[in-house]
């Protein structure tokens, strides 16, 4: 319903285009208990810091994947603040 009433009316809508981050299962699933965080906060970092952290995480842990903005041709100033969610967990370093 939202696709028909909202997205198709957006001026940048392109019928038949693929989403940037396709979801295999678009429905919420229960998070495993060992990945629960004890605390969380809404945060924002400059784009340059987000890029550095993502690069460092890939080198240290070698898991997951990120959205390559350079490949997509999206230009973001290094000082642009990027919103996010920080999760603190003593059990799951992957979330820390």
C-alpha positions as CSV (number, residue, x, y, z in Angstrom):
1,X,0.0,0.0,0.0
2,X,2.8,2.4,0.9
3,X,4.6,1.6,-2.3
4,X,1.5,2.6,-4.3
5,X,0.5,5.6,-2.4
6,X,3.8,7.2,-1.4
7,X,6.8,5.9,-3.2
8,X,5.4,6.0,-6.7
9,X,4.4,9.6,-6.2
10,X,7.9,10.7,-5.2
11,X,9.5,13.0,-7.9
12,X,12.6,10.8,-8.0
13,X,10.7,7.5,-8.3
14,X,12.0,5.2,-11.1
15,X,9.7,2.3,-11.9
16,X,11.6,-1.0,-12.1
17,X,14.7,0.3,-10.3
18,X,16.2,-2.0,-7.6
19,X,16.5,-0.9,-4.0
20,X,20.0,0.0,-2.7
21,X,19.7,-2.5,0.2
22,X,17.5,-5.4,-0.8
23,X,16.1,-7.4,2.1
24,X,15.8,-11.2,1.9
25,X,13.3,-11.2,4.7
26,X,11.5,-7.9,5.1
27,X,9.7,-8.9,8.2
28,X,11.2,-8.4,11.7
29,X,12.6,-11.4,13.4
30,X,13.6,-11.9,17.1
31,X,17.2,-10.9,17.8
32,X,19.2,-13.7,19.5
33,X,19.6,-13.1,23.2
34,X,23.4,-13.0,23.0
35,X,23.1,-9.9,20.8
36,X,21.0,-7.8,23.1
37,X,22.6,-4.6,24.1
38,X,22.5,-3.2,27.7
39,X,22.4,0.4,26.6
40,X,21.8,2.4,23.4
41,X,21.7,6.0,22.3
42,X,21.0,8.0,19.1
43,X,24.2,9.4,17.8
44,X,25.6,11.3,14.9
45,X,29.2,11.4,13.5
46,X,30.7,13.3,10.6
47,X,30.8,11.3,7.4
48,X,34.6,11.2,7.5
49,X,34.5,9.4,10.9
50,X,31.8,7.0,9.8
51,X,34.0,6.1,6.7
52,X,37.1,5.6,8.9
53,X,35.2,3.4,11.4
54,X,33.6,1.2,8.7
55,X,37.0,0.7,7.0
56,X,38.7,-0.1,10.4
57,X,35.9,-2.6,11.2
58,X,36.3,-4.4,7.9
59,X,40.0,-4.7,8.4
60,X,39.8,-5.9,12.0
61,X,36.8,-8.2,11.9
62,X,36.3,-9.0,8.2
63,X,32.6,-9.5,8.4
64,X,29.5,-8.0,6.8
65,X,29.4,-5.5,4.0
66,X,28.7,-1.8,3.6
67,X,27.1,0.5,1.1
68,X,29.8,1.8,-1.3
69,X,28.7,5.4,-1.8
70,X,31.6,6.1,-4.2
71,X,30.4,3.3,-6.4
72,X,26.9,4.8,-6.5
73,X,28.3,8.2,-7.3
74,X,26.8,9.8,-4.2
75,X,28.9,12.7,-2.9
76,X,28.8,13.6,0.8
77,X,30.9,16.3,2.4
78,X,33.2,14.9,5.1
79,X,31.6,17.2,7.7
80,X,28.0,16.1,7.0
81,X,26.6,14.6,10.2
82,X,25.3,11.0,9.7
83,X,22.7,9.9,12.2
84,X,22.8,6.4,13.8
85,X,22.2,4.2,16.8
86,X,25.0,3.2,19.1
87,X,24.5,0.0,21.1
88,X,26.7,-0.9,24.1
89,X,27.0,-4.6,25.0
90,X,29.4,-6.4,27.3
91,X,28.5,-9.7,25.6
92,X,28.5,-8.9,21.9
93,X,31.6,-7.1,20.7
94,X,30.1,-7.1,17.2
95,X,27.5,-4.5,18.5
96,X,30.0,-2.5,20.6
